[in-house]
Structures are given as structure tokens and as C-alpha cells.
Amino acid sequence: MRVVSLVPSLTEAIAVSVPGALVAATDWCAHPADLDVIRVGGTKNPKVDRILALAPDLVVANEEENRAPDLAALRAAGAEVLVTEVRDVPQAFRELARVLDACGARARPRWLDEAEAAWTALPSPAHRTTAVVPIWRRPWMVLGRDTFAGDVLARLGVDHLYAGHDDRYPKVPLEELRVAGAGLVVLPDEPYRFSPDDGPEAFPGLPCALVSGRHLTWYGPSLAEAPRVLAGALRAALR
């Protein structure tokens, strides 16, 4: 089995679960740290010709992270493309199992069982808070409707204020975000790399939780520790 992954979180899942299957991945696929495969460009601009030259048995993609024209071009050239859709935590587990099975996994990996158990055993939050969750600045963009990250936060007691927006990632002026009535601002370090010196200063008077984007937005092995890591960051911000 020769697999090309165009999704960083799925790259990690495949690499640790089906050793030897992965022959190429995007420039943004940073996990596992020792990943040594051919690079085929970005998630939004993969080098289709380079992918096809590798003669993959399967290309793994995602309906949100990858562009439809690129996937159509791969299919038109004869490549088999598996496209995932992940809008919440349960769907992430179903799609991960589907991907690993398609990649030739002989058994369900232990990390997937551990991750599902961690989220299944998660107690109902004793307290809930509202938040705005920027994912970009210049312009400011936030989580909107039907997002995996939004579901992750909801399960940890954080309801983001734009969950009912028509767009999944709406552009919202900073002035509006500041007065939206949030009790918390959640600032992940990807896709925009918010940091202690870049992000919190835009929201004076509001507690800001700087969180790992990998744990908030990736669906892969990081799901096993995500509840603990994210809950710790949220608690620290609300003290």
C-alpha cells in the first residue's frame, strides 16, 4: 500500500498506525517529529504532478483542508482519493477508523481506543462559559458553525458565541469581538500562531486561554491527551 496524505492530522495517524504505508505528505505535516517522506506542497496547493508520479494506491484528503479542484484533478488522472469530513468528535473517530482501514491497518490501533475512551469518559462540565475563538488576524476570523474545534470546546464547557453563524469561519471585526459578551478568548497556536505577545493584547480586560492548536483542531493520536491538555489551559485562564 502506497499512501499520500494531504492532511497533517491524518498523516500522523497513518504514520504511527500503518508503518511503511505513507510515501508522501504535505509540507505542513509536522508529526511524527521524525517523519521522513516525500513532500508534495501545501494542503491548499499540493503538487498534483508530483503526487501522481509516486503512483499512490490512495490519496487521503479532507473536504475542509483541501481544495476540490486539486482532488478532482487527482481523480481525473486515475488516483483513488478518500475524502474525510470531520465536524465533531464522534465523527472524527469514525473517519479515523475508515482511513486506517483503507490504508491497510491490520488492527485498530491502541491510541484510537484510548482517545475514544478519554472523550467518552469525560464528565459533564460543572460550569460553562462563553468564548470567542479567533483562528486568524488581519483580518480577524473566528470559529463559526459546525466545526470540529467548536465541538471539542463545547465538550469541555466552552460555548463559542459564533456557533450559530451562517459561515463556518466568519470574518468579524475586532471591535465586535471585544463587545460580544464573551467570558473568555481562546487563542490557538494554529493556523495563526497566537502567542503571549501576539493576540491577548487585542482583548484588554478579557481572560485569554492560549491553547495548543494541535490538540484543539487535529483528529489523530493527539486526541488521547487533548481533553487533559486543553482543560488545563482553559482552567489556567479562568483562575
Salt bridges, closest charged atoms under 4 A:
GLU12 OE2 - ARG214 NH2 2.53
GLU63 OE2 - ARG87 NE 3.27
GLU63 OE2 - ARG168 NH1 3.94
GLU64 OE2 - ARG168 NH2 2.80
ASP70 OD2 - ARG67 NE 3.10
GLU95 OE1 - ARG98 NE 2.76
ASP113 OD1 - ARG108 NE 2.42
GLU114 OE2 - ARG110 NE 2.89
GLU116 OE1 - ARG108 NH2 2.46
ASP146 OD2 - ARG145 NH1 3.00
ASP151 OD2 - ARG155 NE 2.71
ASP159 OD1 - ARG128 NH2 2.79
ASP198 OD1 - ARG137 NH1 2.68
GLU201 OE2 - ARG137 NH1 2.96
GLU225 OE2 - HIS215 NE2 2.74
GLU225 OE1 - ARG228 NH2 3.64
